[in-house]
Amino acid sequence: MPMLRVREAAELLGVSDDTIRRWIDGGELPTGSDQSGRKTVDGAALAAYSSTHAAAAPKDPLSVASSARNRFAGLVTRIITDTVMAQVEMQCGPFTVVSLMSTDAVRELNLEPGSVAVAVVKATTVIVETSGES
């Protein structure tokens, strides 16, 4: 189960460290300790909590060069798999991003609820719709 430091949890939800500590003190987030004795937050619990409490899109935690400009850092909140395909849902700040990939890819990436990941979107077509009213 992924464990995140308070600072990491705050960055992923777009809130301050103090806000995370208040949620911990209020019993809203379960905690543990890392090898150095620092407080950690359960990644799966943070993923569940994030869907209603995320404020802003977090910074990209990966240091990779990419031509893709649409990168959404966040927490994996849900994974639905069958024998071949998987649906991976991520909470990226206030946005939910859903990816369809092979079940093998989920295993190879060690994805599970609470994992920190980056969704990279590179598309040739973007459709924008409105109600049509002026």
N, C-alpha and C positions, 0 to 999 in steps of 0.2 A: 504494500500500500504506500503510495507516494506521501511523503511528509514535506511540508514547505515551512521555511522560516517566516516569521511574522512579516518581515520586510517584503519577502517575495509574494506572500499572500496579499498584502496591501497593494503592491504594484499591479498584480493581476486583476484586482477588482477596481483599481483606480481610486482608492481611498488612502487615508493616512495610516501609518503604523498604529497610532493611538486609537483609530476607529476599530481596527482589528482587535486590539487589546480590550477595548470596551465590549466588543462582541464576545470575546473569550470570557471576560469577567462576568458578563451577563448570562453565560451558559449557552450562548447561541452557536459556538464553535468548539468542538473537542480539541484538546491539545495533548502534546507529548513533549519529549525532550530529545535533542540530538546528542551525539557523542560528546559534545562540548558542554552539555547541560543547558543549551539555549532552548527556549520555548519553540515548539513547532506546531503547525496546524495540519490536521489530517486532510490530505488532498481531495479525497472522495467527498468528505463532508463540505469542504470549501466549494467544490464543484456544484453540489446540490444547492448550497446557500447562494452561490453566485447568480443563479438564474433570476433571483428577485432583488439582489442587492448590489449588482455591479453598476458602477457610475460612469466610467470612461474606458475607452479602449486602452489596454496596457501596452507598454513598449515591447518591441520584438526582442525576446531573450536570446535569439540566435545571432551569431556573428558570421553570417554568410553573405557573400555577394550574390545578387540575383537580379535578373532583368525584370522579374515580376514586381510590380509596384503595389499590388493589392495583397498585403500580408497582414493577417489578423492573428495576433498572439492571444492565447487564452487557455482555458482549462477544458479538458475532455469531461463532459457531463454524463454522457450515455453512449453505450455501444450495443447495437443489435446485430447479431451475427447468425448466419446459417452455415452450411458446409462450404459455400463458395464465396458469398458476398457479405459485406458488413456495412452498416450505417453508423457513422461516427458523428456525434453531436458535440459541438464545442460552444462554450460561452466565452465570447470575445468582447469584453466590456459589456455594453448594453445589447450587443448583437449576438444572435445564435447563428452559427455556421454549421451546415450539415455536409458531410462528405461521404460519397459512396466509394468503397475500395474493396479489394479482396480481403477475405478473412486471413489469408496468409500475411498480407501487409500489416494488418492489425497486430498479429503475433510478432512479426519481425520488428515492428516499431515499439513493441512492449506497451501498447496503448491500453489504458484502463481508466475508469472514472477517477479524476483527480490528477491525471497526467498533464503536465504543461506541454503545449504543442503550438505550432504556428500553422495556420491554414493559409495556403498560397493559392490565389485565384488568378488564373490567366485564361481569359476567354476572348473569343473573337467577336462575340455578339452579346450586347447588353440591351435588354428590352426595358423601357421605362413606360409605365402606365399611369394615367390619371383618371379622374372621374369624367373628364371631358367637359366639365362646367367651367365657365370663364370666371 
